[in-house]
């Protein structure tokens, strides 16, 4: 087993800058999505939910963002995540969450019978170079 090489100052900084740049892009998508879902800029203050505890609102926001991001990731390339989706469905079934397992089956059952070349996963089989913007 080889000993991991400690990061160089340059690599550490370059990767941090890269992550920060990506975070800025994600924040931009969130801002655009927020406006798109609320309809008009003058309605944005409603998203602060001023009548509720800000700590609770932040906790709900954080959880919803995590769920929405993960769902979007899986939905954008379902075949890439097929094993994960099958595993999650199995966990729901095994734990007795039948209604949720049924909703999950709508995805996993379709993936099981749909040909790969149907266009549902536009990036299937492509390398990273072809997918990057």
Residue pairs with C-beta under 8 A, 6 or more apart in sequence:
7 15
30 65
34 44
34 47
35 41
35 44
38 44
38 46
38 47
48 57
49 57
73 81
74 81
74 84
74 85
77 121
77 123
77 124
78 85
78 107
78 111
78 120
78 121
79 111
79 116
79 120
79 121
79 124
80 121
80 123
80 124
82 108
82 111
85 104
85 107
85 108
85 111
86 108
88 104
89 101
89 104
89 105
89 107
89 108
92 98
92 100
92 101
92 104
93 101
114 120
116 124
123 130
123 131
